[in-house]
Amino acid sequence: MTRRSPFDAAIEDGNIWLKATAETLHLDDSRLAYPALRAGLHALRDRLPPEAAVHLSAQLPLIVRGLFFEGWKMAGKPTPDNTVEEFCERLGRELPPNYQRNPKMVAEAVFDVVWRQLDPGESAKVIDQMPKGLRQLWPSIARRESA
């Protein structure tokens, strides 16, 4: 019997998140999901108070946690994005030019993946930290549980 190394398990967990993002965005290649997952997680991280971002990160798989914290600067957080338009504009600046999906679709897809991959109670805590105007980006079942 061959045992998986912890590093292999971490990579597999990261690939689960990439595949889930690709499926949610209806992308044929999970490699195309990487910039969406990255941009969505960064926009979420930056909109949360730093303490909430750190708490959320503890729930993420190792590879996804690294992606979440990549390039993070705690100063100036949370960002002042209170509308879907402001939030998606910020998220869109992290996507590659001419990305196949619009920023709102990316935000909804990444939030859906976060909701499905994490404990619903943990996701509800994150949603509660978001301005009411941004909660509509989360799956409707998630919003009901966090009300």
HELIX and SHEET records of a PDB file:
HELIX    1   1 PRO A    6  LEU A   25  1                                  20    
HELIX    2   2 SER A   30  LEU A   32  5                                   3    
HELIX    3   3 ALA A   33  ARG A   47  1                                  15    
HELIX    4   4 PRO A   50  SER A   57  1                                   8    
HELIX    5   5 LEU A   62  PHE A   69  1                                   8    
HELIX    6   6 VAL A   84  GLY A   92  1                                   9    
HELIX    7   7 PRO A  103  GLN A  117  1                                  15    
HELIX    8   8 PRO A  120  GLN A  129  1                                  10    
HELIX    9   9 LYS A  132  LEU A  137  5                                   6    
HELIX   10  10 SER A  140  SER A  146  1                                   7    
END                                                                             
